[in-house]
Amino acid sequence: MFFILYIIFYLLSVQILLSLVFCREKEKLKERLEKFTLSNPDVTNIKILVAGQIGAGKSSFINSVLSAFQGEIVNEALADASESAASHSFTKTLRTYGIRSAKKVLPFEICDIKGLEPGRISECQPDDIINTIYGHVKEGYKFGKKSLTSDDEHYNQNPSLSDQAFCLVYVIDASTIHLTAEDKIITEKLRLIRQEISDKGIPQVVVMSKVDKACPLVKNDLKMVYKSKKIKEKMELCSSTVGVPMSNIFPVKNYHDEINTNDNVDVLILKALDQIVSSADGRLRCGASNICVFRTKTNNNSCNDKTNSIIMERRRREPADTQIKL
């Protein structure tokens, strides 16, 4: 009996110690981000663009970042928890969210855009994402079937450095990563975007959401996320399909139905943001006046022909049984 009580006491002590370690790590990350200074004094706020497939948790990630700094659950970026969220994007317009803590307003902003819809996506959507990165899309632009044109009221002809985004974040659902035909369409679009902006040196980071749904071990204890074999396999698959290196993939759990913030959740969110901000500022430090290139199509009605032909050709060469399930 004494031995059992000793084991219980020991396990509780370990849990308390780990909680204290995570709490200190959270405060250290928050302090570093609060003290962060941009490398270019001409830029007031550095922009970060968040993209991803519908239902992956794009808007929820933004809310989780805001919540981690404010110490309470924030729902500024409206997210859809209904069943329709799996087929339609709830976010329709470009909106920018400033980040503030209890101490100050931080010098970075997160831009939310329409989620990628595999059943409807055309090359217009990648064009709008690329143009948003280059600063040509003004706040409030409503994403539609046609890409932005230079005569649109939301077109920014001469974007400043503060208008441009210096890091693209892909939000990918860890619980549903697999190589079905639908996913191949999405990953091909992401590769097209990646190819375009990589030529300009713009960093890309993957935020892998819903890790608690992808692994029972992590669901039971979020601190085990970097020790989970299943999560590592998901990260490897994500890296090979999207093309982002493992060092730029960050597993997180977004706030969903919680009423209070949690140190374990905050640490993963802040770790991801710390790397995102550092990557964005690294690109800003190199200078970015040369990335301002406006992409448009001469015929918006056929803007998806080139992309679809690429995808169909690649799928034609692949065996029908190459789908991978985890």
Salt bridges, closest charged atoms under 4 A:
GLU25 OE2 - LYS271 NZ 3.28
GLU31 OE2 - LYS35 NZ 2.87
GLU34 OE1 - LYS103 NZ 3.88
GLU76 OE2 - ARG100 NH1 3.66
GLU109 OE1 - LYS47 NZ 3.10
ASP112 OD1 - LYS58 NZ 2.68
GLU117 OE1 - ARG120 NE 3.87
GLU123 OE2 - ARG295 NH2 3.74
GLU123 OE2 - LYS297 NZ 3.26
ASP127 OD1 - ARG295 NH2 2.70
ASP152 OD1 - HIS154 ND1 3.51
ASP173 OD2 - LYS210 NZ 3.48
ASP183 OD2 - HIS178 NE2 3.45
GLU188 OE1 - ARG314 NH1 2.90
GLU196 OE1 - ARG295 NH1 3.20
ASP221 OD1 - LYS223 NZ 3.25
GLU258 OE2 - LYS253 NZ 2.50
ASP263 OD1 - LYS26 NZ 3.09
ASP266 OD2 - LYS26 NZ 2.93
ASP274 OD2 - ARG32 NH2 2.77
ASP281 OD2 - ARG285 NH2 3.09
GLU313 OE2 - ARG316 NH2 2.64
GLU313 OE2 - ARG317 NH1 3.08
GLU318 OE1 - LYS184 NZ 2.71
